[in-house]
Amino acid sequence: MSAAVLEVTSELYAEAEFCSTDTGNGNAISKFTFVYPNRRNTDANGTQTGQTNGMDKRNGQSETATAKTPSIKDSEEESYIEEESFESDYEESVCDEEDDFEYESDCCEASEQKETNQPSIKLDKDGDLDVERPRKGAIEIEHRKSTRLDAVGLQIWRGALLLADYIMHNEKKFKNAHILELGSGVGLTSIVASMYAREVICTDIDIEGLLDLIRGNVQRNAHLSNPHCRMHVNELDFKVSYQDYPRELKDKLQHVQYVVAADVIYDDDITEAFVRTIVSLLLELPKLKAIYIALEKRYVFTLEDMDSVAPCYDYFLRYFEKRNSRFGVNRWKLINVCMNFPRYFDYDKVKDLVLLKICHASK
Ligand SMILES: C[S@@+](CC[C@H](N)C(=O)[O-])C[C@H]1O[C@@H](n2cnc3c(N)ncnc32)[C@H](O)[C@@H]1O
């Protein structure tokens, strides 16, 4: 059977309990609820983090403009500081041991975080009970419930939620950052990134109206975004070489600090094109700090191996390694990110899910 006619359905739909309504045009609109990271709205420096910008749809409470983020002045000052520290980070070490260590400490934080997502009981200044409940939000996404294999971007996959969790948990890292998402499907991860980032470039191929679907989803969730975030939806096909990207897209990419991609490793041809794309980005983007790739290994048993193997994942590792060691030395390092960060969205964080980080080996 040709890949183009094979009908596939995301595993996510069977396991997550989200409210979903059919639109009548073959699509559904589903509500992906999440819990905001519980950090009492302040970061280590006591700065407002903007986590109050959610809307608790179940309670029907809408946000107010003032609750969204710090004042414009505060946020401009912050962004200036971030830019400055970014420049010096880049000079010294974009991805060094300290950065890896960050994940180690993320892991420790993660176990504490799980506890703190439970309601905690404190006394307010008058001695009355002050029960802190997890703040909830919801992202509404229009998507398909099943598609042919060549249109899987119209569905939503576990990797998108894993990457969204990672971004939420590492809010400080992504705050005011310039982020590019590759193969973004219906846009959920980019929408989460826009809650913190200064600029998000959400990209995919334009198959069966996918880019317009993303634009609709971005509009539908605009109230969740950092009001200073610029959101773009652009076509970026892994099979088109960097040299042939439109000038306007190349200009935007010059600012990108983080590239993220979820569940784009499932077909060897696409994997090869994806690896060529990330290699070009690693070579061409002057401010790029790291690429995060969420994927599901998807084991199969083969008679040839007489074992369970993850052929697409293995193919990705081999192909990346081949490109990486092309000139005798490894230019980039590939790190398995510790998975012990909390789950803010509702999905099955199966053990086959992985999050990889790629960055320059020398930095
Ligand atoms: C399994 S879906 C994952 C979508 C989304 N990231 C998620 O996790 O829900 C794979 C994505 O890769 C995209 N893709 C496939 N071929 C591509 C290509 N040549 N260039 C760019 N994206 C591509 C698909 O359109 C789709 O959005």
The ligand as a Gaussian input file, in Angstrom:
#p B3LYP/6-31G(d) Opt

LIG

0 1
 C        3.785000      13.594000      13.055000
 S        3.561000      15.219000      12.506000
 C        4.010000      16.169000      13.929000
 C        3.287000      17.476000      13.973000
 C        3.482000      18.253000      15.275000
 N        4.842000      18.671000      15.429000
 C        3.037000      17.421000      16.464000
 O        3.905000      16.870000      17.149000
 O        1.829000      17.360000      16.687000
 C        4.977000      15.485000      11.436000
 C        5.115000      16.884000      10.905000
 O        6.222000      16.963000       9.992000
 C        5.794000      17.747000       8.899000
 N        6.579000      17.466000       7.676000
 C        6.539000      16.366000       6.911000
 N        7.327000      16.513000       5.837000
 C        7.870000      17.746000       5.938000
 C        8.763000      18.492000       5.117000
 N        9.256000      18.000000       3.976000
 N        9.109000      19.722000       5.529000
 C        8.612000      20.258000       6.685000
 N        7.763000      19.590000       7.494000
 C        7.394000      18.362000       7.120000
 C        4.349000      17.330000       8.712000
 O        3.624000      18.211000       7.892000
 C        3.884000      17.307000      10.134000
 O        3.451000      18.547000      10.582000

